[in-house]
Amino acid sequence: MNLNCLHDYFIFTSNQDVQDLLIFGQNIDTWLIYVLIFFGFSALAFLSVWFIGLLIERQSGNSIKQPWE
């Protein structure tokens, strides 16, 4: 099967090719901002879970053991 026609259809040669592309009605710059906000929230959630777990473990009075102990 010859995939050259699909290759030419889906490939972008430069950023200028996708400049006016709209995804769900939003341009690519808007989606990049949404992704950065999402990554920021997910990083905060990840760090808060570890920090809350550390606080709970410290306040329990038991010594913090390493997994290999």
PATOR-219473 format. One record per residue (C-alpha): residue in three letters; z, x, y. Coordinates in nm, 4 decimals. Layout:
% PATOR-219473
{type:ALA | zz:Z | xx:X | yy:Y};
...
END
This chain:
% PATOR-219473
{type:MET | zz:0.0000 | xx:0.0000 | yy:0.0000};
{type:ASN | zz:-0.0974 | xx:0.1354 | yy:0.3393};
{type:LEU | zz:0.1939 | xx:0.1259 | yy:0.5844};
{type:ASN | zz:0.0163 | xx:0.2885 | yy:0.8774};
{type:CYS | zz:-0.0277 | xx:-0.0441 | yy:1.0525};
{type:LEU | zz:0.3479 | xx:-0.1142 | yy:1.0270};
{type:HIS | zz:0.4285 | xx:0.2378 | yy:1.1434};
{type:ASP | zz:0.2161 | xx:0.1905 | yy:1.4551};
{type:TYR | zz:0.3716 | xx:-0.1513 | yy:1.5162};
{type:PHE | zz:0.7389 | xx:-0.0517 | yy:1.4940};
{type:ILE | zz:0.7430 | xx:0.3012 | yy:1.6379};
{type:PHE | zz:0.8224 | xx:0.3742 | yy:2.0020};
{type:THR | zz:0.6743 | xx:0.6854 | yy:2.1572};
{type:SER | zz:0.9066 | xx:0.7029 | yy:2.4582};
{type:ASN | zz:1.1848 | xx:0.5186 | yy:2.6349};
{type:GLN | zz:0.9260 | xx:0.3689 | yy:2.8676};
{type:ASP | zz:0.8015 | xx:0.1571 | yy:2.5755};
{type:VAL | zz:1.1296 | xx:-0.0338 | yy:2.5469};
{type:GLN | zz:1.2022 | xx:-0.0616 | yy:2.9168};
{type:ASP | zz:1.1087 | xx:-0.4292 | yy:2.9466};
{type:LEU | zz:1.2215 | xx:-0.5323 | yy:2.5982};
{type:LEU | zz:1.4626 | xx:-0.8275 | yy:2.5927};
{type:ILE | zz:1.6966 | xx:-0.8794 | yy:2.2976};
{type:PHE | zz:1.8442 | xx:-1.2307 | yy:2.2949};
{type:GLY | zz:1.7494 | xx:-1.2585 | yy:2.6621};
{type:GLN | zz:1.9343 | xx:-0.9413 | yy:2.7698};
{type:ASN | zz:1.7798 | xx:-0.6068 | yy:2.8550};
{type:ILE | zz:1.8779 | xx:-0.2850 | yy:2.6790};
{type:ASP | zz:2.1097 | xx:-0.1660 | yy:2.9600};
{type:THR | zz:2.3216 | xx:-0.4790 | yy:2.9251};
{type:TRP | zz:2.3496 | xx:-0.4294 | yy:2.5487};
{type:LEU | zz:2.4572 | xx:-0.0670 | yy:2.5994};
{type:ILE | zz:2.7390 | xx:-0.1844 | yy:2.8271};
{type:TYR | zz:2.8430 | xx:-0.4461 | yy:2.5696};
{type:VAL | zz:2.8506 | xx:-0.1788 | yy:2.2973};
{type:LEU | zz:3.0650 | xx:0.0537 | yy:2.5099};
{type:ILE | zz:3.3112 | xx:-0.2287 | yy:2.5812};
{type:PHE | zz:3.3239 | xx:-0.3183 | yy:2.2106};
{type:PHE | zz:3.3846 | xx:0.0449 | yy:2.1107};
{type:GLY | zz:3.6581 | xx:0.0711 | yy:2.3739};
{type:PHE | zz:3.8377 | xx:-0.2396 | yy:2.2450};
{type:SER | zz:3.8057 | xx:-0.1314 | yy:1.8833};
{type:ALA | zz:3.9408 | xx:0.2164 | yy:1.9667};
{type:LEU | zz:4.2389 | xx:0.0611 | yy:2.1477};
{type:ALA | zz:4.3064 | xx:-0.1684 | yy:1.8522};
{type:PHE | zz:4.2875 | xx:0.1236 | yy:1.6083};
{type:LEU | zz:4.5264 | xx:0.3369 | yy:1.8123};
{type:SER | zz:4.7689 | xx:0.0502 | yy:1.8721};
{type:VAL | zz:4.7964 | xx:-0.0221 | yy:1.4982};
{type:TRP | zz:4.8879 | xx:0.3402 | yy:1.4279};
{type:PHE | zz:5.1278 | xx:0.3602 | yy:1.7235};
{type:ILE | zz:5.3073 | xx:0.0354 | yy:1.6320};
{type:GLY | zz:5.3366 | xx:0.1542 | yy:1.2718};
{type:LEU | zz:5.4841 | xx:0.4832 | yy:1.3894};
{type:LEU | zz:5.7393 | xx:0.3033 | yy:1.6090};
{type:ILE | zz:5.8429 | xx:0.0686 | yy:1.3290};
{type:GLU | zz:5.8810 | xx:0.3559 | yy:1.0849};
{type:ARG | zz:6.0860 | xx:0.5638 | yy:1.3303};
{type:GLN | zz:6.3187 | xx:0.2722 | yy:1.4129};
{type:SER | zz:6.3808 | xx:0.1922 | yy:1.0473};
{type:GLY | zz:6.6175 | xx:0.4874 | yy:1.0158};
{type:ASN | zz:6.4443 | xx:0.6263 | yy:0.7080};
{type:SER | zz:6.2918 | xx:0.9690 | yy:0.7315};
{type:ILE | zz:5.9161 | xx:0.9800 | yy:0.7541};
{type:LYS | zz:5.7869 | xx:1.1213 | yy:0.4268};
{type:GLN | zz:5.4550 | xx:1.2841 | yy:0.3701};
{type:PRO | zz:5.2384 | xx:1.1258 | yy:0.0981};
{type:TRP | zz:5.2683 | xx:1.4338 | yy:-0.1250};
{type:GLU | zz:5.6514 | xx:1.4318 | yy:-0.1195};
END
